[in-house]
Amino acid sequence: MNIQVLRDTGEMENVRGQAAEALGMLFDGNYEERSQNYYKTESALLDCISDSSAVVRFWCCYGLGNMRSHRAVDQLEAIREQDYGLCPGWWYVSEEAEDALARISGQPESARIPVHLRAN
């Protein structure tokens, strides 16, 4: 169900983003189990990580990081270098990609402060 919502470009971006977040959370800490559902979820997040919406891209990065998706590393590295879209209330897509790469590699994540709370 969440995969259908994520892929539905007629749905609101915040709803699609929540679907991506929820999908990634399904496999949080359970990344060694490579079930058919894991691969379907991973593929959907990988497909949508290049969406036109920064909100959807942000939450796809989050989901793939939570899943510890090694298939996502190349795309996340590219996003980290060039995607400066902003997820309202959070931070830049590039920063979430950086955090996702840290989760995948088992490194500590940055203590991010939402952009609107950062000192100029």
C-alpha positions in Angstrom: 0.0 0.0 0.0 2.7 2.5 0.9 4.6 1.7 -2.3 1.5 2.7 -4.3 1.2 5.9 -2.4 4.8 6.8 -2.9 4.6 6.1 -6.6 1.4 8.1 -7.1 2.5 11.4 -8.5 -1.1 12.7 -8.2 -0.8 12.4 -4.4 0.4 15.4 -2.3 4.2 15.5 -1.8 3.9 15.4 2.0 1.8 12.2 1.8 4.3 10.6 -0.6 7.1 11.7 1.7 5.4 10.1 4.7 5.0 6.9 2.7 8.8 6.9 1.9 9.6 7.4 5.5 7.3 4.6 6.7 8.7 2.2 4.1 12.2 2.8 5.3 11.2 2.4 8.9 9.8 -1.1 8.1 13.4 -2.3 7.7 15.1 -0.2 10.3 17.6 -2.5 12.1 16.4 -5.5 10.1 18.6 -4.8 7.1 20.2 -8.3 6.9 16.9 -9.8 6.0 16.7 -9.5 2.2 13.1 -10.6 1.6 11.1 -10.0 -1.5 9.3 -7.1 0.4 12.7 -5.6 1.2 13.7 -5.6 -2.5 10.3 -4.2 -3.6 10.6 -1.4 -1.1 14.2 -0.6 -1.9 13.4 -0.5 -5.6 10.4 1.9 -5.1 12.6 4.2 -3.0 15.4 4.1 -5.6 12.9 4.9 -8.4 11.5 7.9 -6.5 14.8 9.3 -5.2 14.9 11.4 -8.4 11.4 12.7 -8.0 10.7 16.4 -8.8 9.7 17.0 -5.2 12.5 17.8 -2.7 10.2 16.4 0.1 9.9 13.0 -1.7 13.7 12.9 -2.4 14.5 13.8 1.2 12.4 11.0 2.6 13.6 8.5 0.0 17.1 9.3 1.2 16.0 8.7 4.8 14.3 5.5 3.9 17.2 4.1 2.0 19.6 5.0 4.8 17.3 3.3 7.4 17.3 0.2 5.2 21.1 0.3 5.0 20.6 0.0 1.2 24.0 -0.6 -0.4 22.3 -0.4 -3.9 21.6 3.3 -3.1 25.2 4.4 -2.4 26.0 5.7 -5.9 22.8 7.7 -6.1 23.1 9.0 -2.5 26.7 10.1 -3.3 25.5 12.1 -6.3 22.6 13.6 -4.4 25.0 14.6 -1.6 27.1 16.5 -4.1 24.4 18.3 -6.1 20.9 18.3 -4.6 20.3 21.5 -2.6 16.5 21.1 -2.5 15.1 21.9 0.9 12.6 19.8 2.9 10.6 22.3 4.8 11.0 22.0 8.5 14.1 19.9 8.1 17.3 20.4 6.0 18.7 20.0 2.6 18.3 16.8 0.6 22.1 16.7 0.1 22.5 16.7 3.9 19.9 13.9 4.3 21.8 11.9 1.6 25.0 12.4 3.7 23.2 11.1 6.8 21.9 8.1 4.8 25.4 7.3 3.6 26.6 7.4 7.3 23.9 5.0 8.4 24.7 2.6 5.5 28.4 2.6 6.4 27.7 2.3 10.2 29.1 5.8 10.9 27.5 8.2 13.3 25.2 10.7 11.8 25.5 14.5 12.1 23.5 16.2 14.7 21.4 18.2 12.2 19.6 21.4 13.1 16.7 22.3 10.9 17.5 25.0 8.4 15.0 27.5 9.9 16.6 27.2 13.3 20.2 27.7 12.1 22.1 30.9 12.9 23.0 32.8 9.8 
